[in-house]
Amino acid sequence: MSSESDFYELLEVSRDADDGAIKAAYRKLAMKYHPDRNQGCKDNEAKFKAISQAYDCLKDPQKRAAYDRFGHAAFQNGGFGNGHARGSDFGDIGDIFETIFGSAFGAAGGRRQPRRGADLRYDLEITLEQAFHGHKVEIEIEVSQVCDSCDGSGATPGTQERECQLCKGHGQVRAKQGFFVVERPCPTCHGRGAVIENPCKECRGEGVVDRPRKLEVEIPQGVDSGTRIRLAGKGEAGPRGAPAGDLYIFVHVRPHALYQREGTSLAMRVPVSFTTAALGGFVEVPDLDGGVNRLDIPAGIQSGSQLRVRGAGMPVLQGRGRGDLVAEVLVETPTRLSRKQREILESFRETETGDECPQSKGFFDKLKDAFGT
């Protein structure tokens, strides 16, 4: 069977057949001519190899397009060899795809752009008060910056870089792999298309040097742990004039001695004496803005009850208003009593009827019902 047999005729499909029709035709013919089903038949074995070759070409959109345009010549000698196929002057199969599809499948179309500088992370710890008011803080980081000596070029002042002789300034080199030609960054100039013969002594040709940098960071009101602040262009400088990366500030709010933050709310526990809980009263607690918040204690309040002060919490980040202050009451039983205090409490106990503490009375009533005592 001729190696120049038409691929479409081998698969018994029309030239405008879609991928599904080509695949179905190949499966049908492969089952018919597979060597396992035709042992010893050289003609069928040759037919199977031919249809497999045809399918391998037509199932690939790039190979099929090249075959439709140039036939079998598209795959001879890894391409068009010396450029005499069908009168066209093509250097290799990469040029074919460039002609058909554009530079995406052929030449890279120029030098590779210098890579952007790396992004950096800085963890900043602040107090709850700083998060409440907003805060300006100065930080110092060790970061690569543009070399002052060569102004980021990487070359010794007064000298210039020259065109790379290996890639001729393209930044890419080609290597054949079977039917295709693969382009890779030039190993000499690393894709830049130019080399530095006299590197700057300060930065050793990189165009950047590491040194400390001081930055002022604006912390807005209402930030919470996990808030991320982006400083564009404050990361690592890009090599040889490439754009700098970004600096990301990750905020961490230290735990507070009095308040526990829950979103925009501030939670706290407030111990009150058992007499204040019984008779009522008030407690004043400090506010983060420098003032005080008054908590009115209603008579008969129980331990675990919550009191809420609207608008006494944290500011809303990038918004208006404040959250709430939520205070959990903890009724404290005295552990040290004077003789007079004890006498007063003894007198009070003699007058108790049980109605003063309805929860306790209800509990003991349930015990009587359950055990009959």
C-alpha positions in Angstrom: 0.0 0.0 0.0 1.4 3.4 -1.0 2.6 5.6 1.8 1.2 8.5 -0.3 -2.4 7.2 -0.1 -4.9 10.0 0.6 -5.7 10.0 4.3 -9.4 10.8 3.7 -9.7 7.9 1.2 -8.0 5.6 3.7 -10.6 6.4 6.4 -13.4 6.4 3.8 -14.6 9.9 4.8 -15.1 13.2 2.9 -12.7 16.0 3.2 -15.2 18.1 5.1 -16.0 15.3 7.6 -16.1 16.6 11.2 -14.1 15.1 14.1 -16.9 12.8 15.2 -17.2 11.2 11.7 -13.5 10.7 11.4 -13.3 9.1 14.8 -16.2 6.8 14.1 -14.7 5.8 10.7 -11.4 5.0 12.3 -12.9 2.8 15.0 -14.9 0.8 12.4 -11.9 0.2 10.2 -9.5 -0.5 13.1 -11.7 -3.3 14.3 -11.9 -4.7 10.9 -8.1 -4.6 10.1 -6.7 -5.0 13.6 -3.8 -7.6 13.6 -5.4 -9.6 16.5 -8.3 -10.3 14.3 -6.3 -11.0 11.1 -3.3 -13.0 12.3 -0.8 -13.6 9.6 -2.4 -11.3 7.0 0.3 -8.9 5.9 -2.0 -6.8 3.8 -4.4 -6.2 6.6 -1.6 -5.3 9.0 -0.3 -2.8 6.5 -3.8 -1.4 6.1 -4.2 -1.1 9.9 -0.9 0.9 10.1 -2.0 3.2 7.2 -5.4 4.0 8.7 -3.8 4.6 12.1 -1.3 7.0 10.5 -4.2 8.8 8.7 -6.2 9.1 11.9 -3.2 10.4 13.9 -3.0 13.2 11.4 -6.6 14.1 10.9 -7.6 14.0 14.6 -5.2 16.8 15.3 -6.5 20.2 14.1 -3.0 21.6 13.4 -1.8 18.5 11.5 -5.0 18.3 9.6 -4.8 21.9 8.5 -1.2 21.4 7.3 -2.1 18.2 5.5 -5.1 19.9 3.8 -2.9 22.6 2.5 0.3 20.8 1.7 -0.5 17.1 1.6 2.1 14.5 2.6 4.9 17.1 2.0 3.9 18.7 5.2 5.4 15.8 7.1 8.5 14.9 5.1 11.9 15.3 6.7 10.4 16.9 9.8 8.8 19.6 7.7 9.5 21.1 4.3 13.2 20.5 4.5 15.1 23.0 2.4 11.9 24.8 1.4 11.1 23.4 -2.0 7.7 21.8 -1.4 5.0 23.1 -3.7 7.2 26.1 -4.5 6.9 27.6 -1.0 9.9 28.7 0.9 9.3 27.3 4.4 12.1 26.4 6.8 10.2 23.8 8.9 6.9 22.8 10.2 6.8 25.7 12.6 6.7 28.0 9.6 3.8 26.1 8.2 1.7 26.7 11.3 2.8 30.3 11.4 1.6 30.8 7.9 -1.8 29.1 8.6 -2.5 30.2 12.1 -0.3 33.2 12.8 2.7 33.6 15.1 1.0 31.6 18.0 2.2 28.4 16.3 5.3 29.7 14.7 7.9 32.3 15.7 7.5 34.0 19.0 7.3 37.3 17.3 10.0 39.1 19.4 11.8 39.1 22.7 10.3 37.8 25.9 9.3 40.7 28.1 11.3 41.0 31.4 9.5 39.3 34.3 7.7 41.4 36.8 9.2 41.8 40.3 7.9 39.4 43.1 5.1 40.3 45.4 6.0 40.6 49.1 4.0 39.9 52.3 4.4 41.8 55.6 2.6 40.8 58.8 1.7 43.8 60.9 0.4 43.5 64.5 -1.6 46.4 66.0 -3.7 47.0 69.1 -7.5 47.0 69.3 -7.3 50.7 70.0 -5.3 51.3 66.8 -7.9 49.3 64.8 -10.6 51.4 66.4 -9.1 54.8 65.6 -7.2 54.0 62.5 -3.5 54.3 62.5 -0.4 55.4 60.5 2.5 53.1 61.1 6.0 53.2 59.6 7.5 49.9 58.7 10.9 48.9 57.4 11.5 46.0 55.0 14.4 44.5 53.2 13.5 44.6 49.5 15.2 44.6 46.1 15.3 48.1 44.6 16.5 49.6 41.3 20.2 49.9 41.3 21.3 53.6 41.6 24.6 53.0 39.9 23.3 51.7 36.6 19.7 53.0 36.9 18.4 49.5 36.6 20.0 48.6 33.2 22.4 46.1 34.7 25.2 47.4 32.6 28.3 49.4 33.8 27.5 53.1 33.3 28.7 54.3 29.9 28.3 50.8 28.3 25.3 49.1 26.6 24.0 45.7 26.1 24.5 44.0 22.8 22.4 41.7 20.6 22.5 38.0 21.5 24.5 36.2 18.8 22.8 32.8 19.5 19.2 33.9 19.0 19.9 37.1 16.9 17.9 39.3 19.2 14.7 37.2 19.1 15.1 35.8 22.6 13.9 32.4 21.4 15.7 29.4 19.9 14.1 26.5 17.9 14.5 22.8 18.4 12.9 20.0 16.2 10.8 17.4 17.9 9.4 15.0 15.3 7.0 16.8 13.0 7.1 20.0 15.0 9.5 22.7 15.9 9.4 23.9 19.5 10.6 27.3 20.6 12.3 27.9 24.0 13.8 30.9 25.7 17.4 31.4 24.5 19.8 29.8 27.1 22.4 32.6 26.5 20.3 35.7 27.0 17.4 33.9 28.9 14.8 35.3 26.5 15.9 38.9 26.6 17.5 39.0 23.1 20.5 40.9 24.4 23.4 40.2 26.7 25.4 42.5 29.0 29.2 42.3 28.3 30.1 44.7 31.2 27.8 44.0 34.1 27.4 46.7 36.7 29.6 46.0 39.7 27.0 47.2 42.2 24.1 44.9 41.1 26.2 42.3 39.1 24.1 42.8 36.0 20.7 42.3 37.7 19.7 45.9 37.7 18.4 45.6 41.3 20.0 45.5 44.8 18.7 44.6 48.2 18.5 47.3 50.8 16.1 48.5 53.6 13.1 50.6 52.7 10.9 52.6 55.1 7.2 52.8 54.2 4.3 54.6 55.9 1.2 52.4 56.0 -2.3 53.8 56.5 -4.4 51.5 58.7 -8.1 52.4 58.2 -10.7 52.4 61.0 -12.4 49.1 61.7 -9.7 46.8 60.3 -9.8 43.2 61.7 -7.3 40.3 61.8 -7.0 39.0 58.3 -7.5 42.4 56.6 -5.1 42.7 53.6 -3.8 46.0 52.5 -2.2 46.2 49.0 0.6 48.7 48.3 1.0 48.6 44.5 4.5 48.7 43.2 6.1 48.5 46.6 7.3 44.9 46.3 10.5 43.5 44.7 11.8 45.6 41.8 11.7 43.9 38.5 15.1 43.0 36.9 16.5 45.4 34.3 13.7 47.9 34.3 10.8 45.4 34.6 7.8 46.6 36.7 7.9 46.1 40.5 5.7 43.7 42.4 3.2 44.6 45.1 3.5 44.6 48.9 0.7 43.0 50.8 0.2 44.1 54.5 -1.6 41.4 56.5 -3.1 42.9 59.7 -3.2 41.0 63.0 -5.1 42.6 66.0 -3.7 41.7 69.4 -6.1 40.3 72.0 -7.5 42.9 74.4 -7.6 42.7 78.1 -11.2 43.7 78.4 -13.0 43.3 75.1 -13.4 40.4 72.7 -14.2 41.4 69.2 -16.9 39.6 67.2 -17.1 41.4 63.8 -18.2 44.9 64.5 -19.4 44.0 68.0 -17.4 44.2 71.2 -18.2 41.6 73.8 -17.2 41.7 77.5 -18.0 40.1 80.8 -19.1 42.4 83.7 -19.1 41.1 87.2 -21.7 42.7 89.5 -22.3 42.2 93.2 -25.3 40.1 94.3 -26.8 43.1 96.0 -26.6 45.2 92.8 -28.1 42.3 90.9 -30.9 42.0 93.4 -31.6 45.7 93.9 -30.5 47.1 90.5 -28.0 49.8 89.7 -25.5 50.6 87.0 -21.9 49.9 86.0 -19.6 52.2 84.0 -17.1 50.6 81.6 -14.5 52.4 79.4 -15.1 53.0 75.7 -12.3 52.7 73.1 -12.9 56.3 72.1 -11.8 57.5 75.5 -15.3 58.0 77.1 -17.4 55.6 79.3 -20.4 53.5 78.6 -23.1 53.1 81.3 -24.7 49.7 81.8 -28.0 49.9 83.6 -28.5 46.8 85.8 -32.2 46.0 86.2 -33.2 44.6 89.6 -33.3 40.8 89.7 -30.9 40.3 86.8 -29.5 36.8 86.6 -26.0 35.7 85.8 -25.5 35.2 82.1 -27.9 37.9 81.1 -26.7 40.2 78.3 -26.9 44.0 78.2 -26.5 45.8 74.8 -25.3 49.3 74.1 -26.1 50.3 70.6 -23.4 52.0 68.6 -20.6 51.4 71.2 -18.8 48.7 69.2 -16.2 48.9 66.4 -16.4 51.2 63.4 -17.6 49.6 60.2 -14.7 49.2 57.8 -15.0 51.5 54.8 -18.5 52.3 56.0 -20.5 54.4 58.5 -21.5 53.8 62.0 -20.4 51.4 64.7 -21.4 48.0 66.0 -22.7 47.3 69.5 -21.3 46.6 72.9 -22.6 43.4 74.4 -22.0 42.9 78.1 -22.6 39.5 79.8 -23.5 39.9 83.5 -21.7 37.7 86.0 -23.4 37.8 89.4 -20.6 37.4 92.0 -21.3 35.8 95.3 -19.3 37.4 98.2 -16.7 35.2 99.8 -15.7 37.5 102.6 -18.4 38.8 104.9 -18.1 41.0 108.0 -20.0 40.0 111.1 -22.6 42.6 110.5 -23.1 41.6 106.9 -23.5 38.0 108.0 -26.1 39.0 110.6 -28.0 41.0 108.0 -28.0 38.0 105.6 -29.1 35.7 108.4 -32.1 38.0 109.2 -32.9 38.0 105.4 -32.9 34.2 105.3 -35.3 34.0 108.2 -37.8 36.1 106.2 -37.5 34.1 102.9 -40.6 32.5 101.6 -39.2 31.0 98.4 -41.0 33.4 96.2 -38.0 35.7 96.1 -36.1 33.2 93.9 -38.7 31.7 91.5 -36.2 29.5 89.6 -35.0 27.9 92.8 -38.6 27.4 94.0 -39.5 25.8 90.7 -36.5 23.5 90.8 -37.4 22.1 94.2 -41.1 21.8 93.3 -40.0 19.5 90.4 -37.9 17.5 92.8 -40.9 17.0 95.1 -43.0 15.9 92.1 -40.3 13.5 90.9 -39.4 11.8 94.2 -42.4 12.5 96.4 -40.4 14.2 99.1 
